[in-house]
Amino acid sequence: MWKAIKYDNRYLDEMLQMTVEQYGSENDIADRNFLMHEYFANPVGDAVISLAWDDTKMQIAGQYVIWPMQFMVESNKIKCAHSLNTLTGKQYRGQGIFTGLAEENYETACKKDITFIYATPNPNSYPGFIKKLSFTELGRLPLLLRPLKPSQMVKEFLQFNLLSGLAGLFDGIFSAKMKNDDGVSIVDINPDNVELLDVLWENVQDKYPIMNIRDSAYVKFRYLEMPRREYHPVIAMKNGMPVAWAVGRIMEVAGMQCGMIADFLFQSGEEAAAKILLDKLLVKLQENGASVAGSLMLSHTEEAKILKSKGFFKCPRKLEPQPFPLLVRILDATRADKKILQLSNWFFTMGDYDVI
């Protein structure tokens, strides 16, 4: 039998061991420094961690974690959380740990004024969120792709040098290139100038009804200081003001070096600057070894239109590495706007959850 207990640092080593058991030692969440940053350096607040404890064997049997976030919902700051890093020890599966810990966790979350939980589960976890935890699926996030170097893509994915040579005929067509700057300068974001995000956020925070707050504190935590990950954050300046922002990260997917656009957002009316910014980021990702670029971007957004104008296309569902559903459970109906349950009101990208 197991019982729910609250997190304490003395349990972290066991949590890491359980992670290694399920995902291997190379996964980010099997690294102590990564977890300590992810769980306890968040400017919005510490992670809410619920643990299952086996009194007989005196060991951790499972964990459920939510990551506090702060969203703008209809021009109001709302505290919410992202469900992540759910684990059950192999010998304890089928004992109701996932459901039991989640409900215990949500009770704690309510006391911390967390209004809703959102989840982006993999196919194995999806049924539990829908059938056992009463989450609502808002819809699926489209995966947009753009080849950068077809010859490299074919070689990495198919391991076939002959086809790679033929695909090389298209490298020049798909290669990312910088265009006329049109009075726009592109600046790399670093700890010394990250406050530019506060200026940009002030001008874009009401662009969509529901958005994760992208201020300097969040960007420092999420992109500049995150252990084990190298991000490429850039901002477009026009007339001395920031008007567009994007961040990329190279990671291996299906054997290919993919330049993931973790975030991309611009001020309405600054489409030209947004295109220049995107060109700059794609060139940087290409120079750092990416053979293909990818982004999760909802089709109703202006950002999706710019991505498509730059050669991104919607990946057929059959070819997606996995589905990308967005699920929500409202914890406090008295403070939750009904628009939260309508995907058309959301702005959501890869950077709004933790794996990219």
C-alpha positions as CSV (number, residue, x, y, z in Angstrom):
1,M,0.0,0.0,0.0
2,W,1.1,3.6,-0.5
3,K,0.2,6.9,1.0
4,A,0.5,10.5,-0.3
5,I,3.3,12.6,1.3
6,K,4.6,16.1,0.6
7,Y,7.9,16.7,-1.2
8,D,11.1,17.1,0.8
9,N,14.6,17.5,-0.6
10,R,15.7,14.2,0.9
11,Y,13.4,12.4,-1.6
12,L,15.1,13.9,-4.7
13,D,17.6,11.1,-5.2
14,E,14.8,8.5,-5.2
15,M,12.9,10.6,-7.7
16,L,15.9,10.8,-9.9
17,Q,16.4,7.0,-9.7
18,M,12.7,6.4,-10.7
19,T,13.3,8.8,-13.7
20,V,16.4,6.9,-14.8
21,E,14.4,3.6,-14.6
22,Q,11.7,5.0,-16.9
23,Y,13.6,7.4,-19.3
24,G,17.3,6.6,-18.9
25,S,20.1,8.6,-17.4
26,E,20.6,11.0,-20.3
27,N,17.1,12.6,-20.0
28,D,17.1,16.2,-18.7
29,I,14.7,15.3,-15.8
30,A,17.2,12.7,-14.6
31,D,19.7,15.5,-13.9
32,R,19.7,17.0,-10.4
33,N,20.7,20.5,-11.5
34,F,18.1,20.6,-14.2
35,L,15.3,19.5,-11.8
36,M,16.4,21.9,-9.0
37,H,16.2,24.8,-11.5
38,E,12.9,23.7,-13.1
39,Y,11.2,23.1,-9.8
40,F,12.6,25.8,-7.5
41,A,14.0,28.7,-9.7
42,N,10.6,29.5,-11.3
43,P,9.8,33.2,-10.7
44,V,6.1,32.3,-10.5
45,G,6.7,29.9,-7.6
46,D,8.0,26.5,-6.7
47,A,6.6,23.4,-8.3
48,V,3.8,21.6,-6.4
49,I,5.1,18.0,-5.9
50,S,3.1,15.1,-4.6
51,L,4.8,11.8,-3.8
52,A,3.5,8.3,-3.2
53,W,5.3,6.5,-0.3
54,D,5.5,2.8,0.3
55,D,5.6,2.3,4.1
56,T,6.5,-1.3,3.8
57,K,9.5,-1.0,1.6
58,M,10.3,2.6,2.8
59,Q,10.6,4.0,-0.7
60,I,9.0,6.4,-3.2
61,A,6.4,4.7,-5.4
62,G,5.4,7.6,-7.7
63,Q,5.3,11.4,-8.2
64,Y,3.0,14.0,-9.6
65,V,4.3,17.5,-10.4
66,I,2.8,20.7,-11.6
67,W,4.8,23.7,-12.8
68,P,3.3,27.1,-11.8
69,M,2.7,29.6,-14.7
70,Q,1.2,33.0,-15.0
71,F,-1.1,33.7,-17.9
72,M,-2.9,36.8,-19.2
73,V,-6.6,35.8,-19.5
74,E,-8.7,38.6,-20.9
75,S,-6.3,41.2,-19.7
76,N,-6.2,39.7,-16.2
77,K,-3.2,38.0,-14.6
78,I,-4.2,34.4,-13.7
79,K,-2.0,31.9,-11.9
80,C,-2.2,28.4,-13.5
81,A,0.0,25.4,-13.8
82,H,1.4,22.9,-16.3
83,S,1.2,19.2,-15.4
84,L,4.6,17.5,-16.1
85,N,7.0,14.8,-15.1
86,T,4.4,12.3,-13.9
87,L,5.9,9.0,-12.9
88,T,4.9,5.7,-11.3
89,G,7.5,3.1,-10.3
90,K,7.2,0.0,-12.4
91,Q,6.3,-2.3,-9.5
92,Y,3.5,0.1,-8.4
93,R,1.6,0.5,-11.6
94,G,-2.1,-0.2,-11.6
95,Q,-2.5,0.9,-7.9
96,G,-4.2,4.2,-8.6
97,I,-1.1,6.3,-7.8
98,F,-1.5,8.6,-10.9
99,T,-5.1,9.5,-10.1
100,G,-4.7,9.7,-6.3
101,L,-1.6,11.9,-6.4
102,A,-3.1,14.2,-9.0
103,E,-6.2,14.9,-6.9
104,E,-4.1,15.5,-3.8
105,N,-1.9,17.8,-5.9
106,Y,-4.8,19.8,-7.2
107,E,-6.2,20.4,-3.7
108,T,-2.8,21.9,-2.8
109,A,-2.8,23.9,-6.0
110,C,-6.2,25.4,-5.2
111,K,-4.8,26.7,-1.9
112,K,-2.1,28.4,-3.9
113,D,-4.7,30.2,-6.0
114,I,-4.0,28.2,-9.1
115,T,-7.1,28.6,-11.3
116,F,-6.5,25.9,-13.9
117,I,-4.1,23.1,-14.9
118,Y,-3.1,22.5,-18.5
119,A,-1.4,19.3,-19.8
120,T,0.3,18.3,-23.1
121,P,0.4,14.5,-22.5
122,N,2.0,11.8,-24.5
123,P,-0.2,9.0,-25.9
124,N,0.4,6.8,-22.9
125,S,-0.7,9.4,-20.4
126,Y,-3.5,10.9,-22.4
127,P,-6.3,8.4,-21.5
128,G,-5.6,9.0,-17.8
129,F,-6.0,12.7,-18.0
130,I,-9.3,12.4,-20.0
131,K,-11.0,9.4,-18.3
132,K,-9.7,9.6,-14.8
133,L,-8.9,13.3,-14.1
134,S,-11.7,15.0,-16.1
135,F,-9.5,17.1,-18.3
136,T,-11.0,18.6,-21.4
137,E,-9.2,18.4,-24.7
138,L,-9.2,21.8,-26.4
139,G,-7.7,20.5,-29.6
140,R,-4.4,19.5,-31.1
141,L,-1.5,21.8,-31.9
142,P,-0.4,21.7,-35.5
143,L,3.3,20.8,-36.1
144,L,4.7,23.1,-38.8
145,L,7.9,22.0,-40.6
146,R,10.4,23.6,-43.0
147,P,13.3,21.9,-44.6
148,L,16.6,23.7,-44.3
149,K,19.0,21.2,-45.9
150,P,17.2,18.3,-47.7
151,S,20.4,16.3,-48.3
152,Q,21.2,16.3,-44.6
153,M,17.6,15.4,-43.7
154,V,17.6,12.4,-46.0
155,K,21.0,11.2,-44.7
156,E,20.0,11.6,-41.1
157,F,16.5,10.1,-41.4
158,L,17.0,7.3,-44.0
159,Q,20.8,6.7,-43.7
160,F,20.9,6.5,-47.5
161,N,23.7,8.4,-49.2
162,L,22.5,8.0,-52.8
163,L,19.1,9.6,-52.0
164,S,21.0,12.2,-49.9
165,G,23.0,13.2,-53.0
166,L,19.8,13.6,-55.1
167,A,18.1,15.6,-52.4
168,G,21.2,17.9,-52.4
169,L,19.8,19.3,-55.7
170,F,17.2,21.1,-53.5
171,D,19.5,22.4,-50.8
172,G,19.8,25.8,-52.5
173,I,16.1,26.2,-52.8
174,F,15.3,25.5,-49.1
175,S,18.4,27.1,-47.5
176,A,17.5,29.9,-45.1
177,K,18.7,33.3,-46.2
178,M,18.7,36.8,-44.8
179,K,16.8,39.4,-46.7
180,N,16.8,43.3,-46.7
181,D,16.9,44.5,-43.1
182,D,14.3,47.3,-43.9
183,G,15.5,49.3,-40.9
184,V,15.3,46.4,-38.5
185,S,18.2,45.2,-36.4
186,I,18.3,41.7,-34.8
187,V,19.8,41.5,-31.4
188,D,20.7,38.3,-29.4
189,I,19.1,38.3,-26.0
190,N,21.4,37.9,-23.0
191,P,21.3,38.7,-19.3
192,D,22.4,42.3,-20.0
193,N,19.5,43.2,-22.3
194,V,16.8,40.7,-21.3
195,E,14.7,43.6,-20.0
196,L,13.8,44.3,-23.7
197,L,11.3,41.6,-23.2
198,D,9.4,43.7,-20.6
199,V,9.0,46.5,-23.2
200,L,7.8,44.1,-25.9
201,W,5.5,42.3,-23.5
202,E,3.8,45.5,-22.5
203,N,2.9,46.0,-26.2
204,V,1.8,42.5,-27.0
205,Q,0.2,41.2,-23.8
206,D,-3.4,41.7,-25.1
207,K,-2.8,40.4,-28.6
208,Y,-4.6,37.1,-27.8
209,P,-7.1,36.5,-25.0
210,I,-5.1,33.7,-23.4
211,M,-1.3,33.9,-23.3
212,N,1.6,32.8,-21.1
213,I,3.3,35.9,-19.7
214,R,6.6,36.4,-21.5
215,D,8.5,39.0,-19.4
216,S,12.2,39.2,-18.6
217,A,11.9,37.1,-15.4
218,Y,10.3,34.3,-17.3
219,V,12.7,34.4,-20.2
220,K,15.7,34.4,-17.9
221,F,14.4,31.4,-16.0
222,R,13.1,29.5,-19.1
223,Y,15.7,30.2,-21.7
224,L,18.8,32.0,-20.4
225,E,19.5,30.0,-17.2
226,M,18.0,26.5,-17.9
227,P,20.7,23.9,-17.3
228,R,21.7,21.4,-20.0
229,R,20.0,23.3,-22.8
230,E,21.3,25.8,-25.3
231,Y,18.7,28.3,-26.7
232,H,19.1,31.0,-29.3
233,P,16.8,33.9,-28.2
234,V,16.6,36.9,-30.6
235,I,14.6,40.1,-30.7
236,A,13.9,42.5,-33.6
237,M,14.4,46.2,-33.0
238,K,12.8,49.0,-35.0
239,N,13.2,52.7,-34.3
240,G,14.9,51.7,-31.1
241,M,12.0,49.6,-29.9
242,P,11.6,45.8,-29.7
243,V,8.8,44.6,-32.0
244,A,9.2,40.9,-32.3
245,W,10.8,38.0,-30.4
246,A,11.8,34.4,-31.2
247,V,13.9,31.6,-29.6
248,G,15.2,28.4,-31.2
249,R,16.8,25.2,-29.9
250,I,18.5,22.4,-31.8
251,M,17.5,18.9,-30.7
252,E,17.5,15.5,-32.3
253,V,14.1,14.2,-33.4
254,A,13.7,10.9,-35.4
255,G,17.5,11.0,-36.0
256,M,17.4,14.4,-37.5
257,Q,18.9,17.6,-36.2
258,C,15.8,19.8,-35.8
259,G,15.8,23.6,-35.2
260,M,12.8,24.0,-33.0
261,I,11.2,27.4,-32.9
262,A,10.4,27.3,-29.1
263,D,8.7,30.7,-29.2
264,F,7.8,33.4,-31.8
265,L,5.6,36.4,-31.1
266,F,5.4,39.9,-32.7
267,Q,3.6,43.2,-32.3
268,S,0.6,43.5,-34.7
269,G,1.5,45.6,-37.7
270,E,5.2,44.5,-37.6
271,E,4.9,41.6,-40.0
272,A,8.0,42.7,-42.0
273,A,10.1,42.8,-38.9
274,A,8.8,39.4,-37.8
275,K,9.9,37.9,-41.2
276,I,13.4,39.4,-40.9
277,L,13.6,38.0,-37.4
278,L,12.5,34.6,-38.5
279,D,15.0,34.6,-41.3
280,K,17.8,35.5,-38.9
281,L,16.9,32.7,-36.5
282,L,16.6,30.1,-39.3
283,V,20.0,31.0,-40.6
284,K,21.4,30.7,-37.1
285,L,19.8,27.3,-36.6
286,Q,21.0,26.2,-40.0
287,E,24.6,27.3,-39.3
288,N,24.5,25.3,-36.1
289,G,23.6,22.1,-37.8
290,A,19.9,21.9,-38.2
291,S,18.6,20.2,-41.3
292,V,14.9,21.0,-40.6
293,A,13.0,23.5,-38.6
294,G,9.8,22.9,-36.6
295,S,7.2,24.9,-34.7
296,L,4.0,24.3,-32.9
297,M,1.7,27.2,-33.7
298,L,-2.0,27.5,-33.7
299,S,-3.4,28.2,-37.2
300,H,-5.5,31.2,-36.2
301,T,-2.5,33.3,-35.1
302,E,-0.7,35.9,-37.1
303,E,2.5,34.1,-36.2
304,A,1.3,31.0,-38.1
305,K,0.7,33.0,-41.2
306,I,4.3,34.4,-41.1
307,L,5.7,30.9,-40.6
308,K,3.8,29.6,-43.6
309,S,4.9,32.6,-45.7
310,K,8.5,31.4,-44.9
311,G,8.0,27.9,-46.2
312,F,6.6,26.1,-43.2
313,F,3.9,23.6,-43.9
314,K,1.6,21.5,-41.7
315,C,3.0,18.0,-41.0
316,P,0.4,15.3,-41.8
317,R,-0.8,13.7,-38.6
318,K,0.4,10.3,-39.7
319,L,4.0,11.6,-39.9
320,E,4.0,13.4,-36.5
321,P,6.4,11.9,-34.0
322,Q,3.4,12.1,-31.6
323,P,0.2,14.0,-31.3
324,F,0.2,17.4,-29.5
325,P,-3.1,17.8,-27.7
326,L,-3.8,20.6,-25.3
327,L,-5.8,19.6,-22.3
328,V,-7.3,21.8,-19.5
329,R,-8.9,21.2,-16.1
330,I,-10.4,24.2,-14.3
331,L,-9.9,24.1,-10.5
332,D,-11.6,27.2,-9.5
333,A,-14.7,27.9,-11.6
334,T,-15.4,31.1,-9.8
335,R,-12.3,32.7,-11.2
336,A,-12.0,30.9,-14.6
337,D,-13.2,32.6,-17.7
338,K,-15.1,30.2,-19.9
339,K,-12.9,31.3,-22.8
340,I,-10.2,29.2,-21.3
341,L,-11.9,26.1,-22.8
342,Q,-11.9,27.5,-26.4
343,L,-8.7,26.8,-28.3
344,S,-9.3,29.8,-30.7
345,N,-8.6,32.1,-27.8
346,W,-5.2,30.7,-27.0
347,F,-1.7,31.6,-28.1
348,F,0.5,28.5,-27.4
349,T,3.9,27.3,-28.6
350,M,6.6,24.8,-27.8
351,G,8.0,27.1,-25.2
352,D,4.8,27.0,-23.2
353,Y,5.6,23.5,-21.9
354,D,8.9,22.1,-20.7
355,V,10.2,19.5,-23.1
356,I,11.6,21.9,-25.8
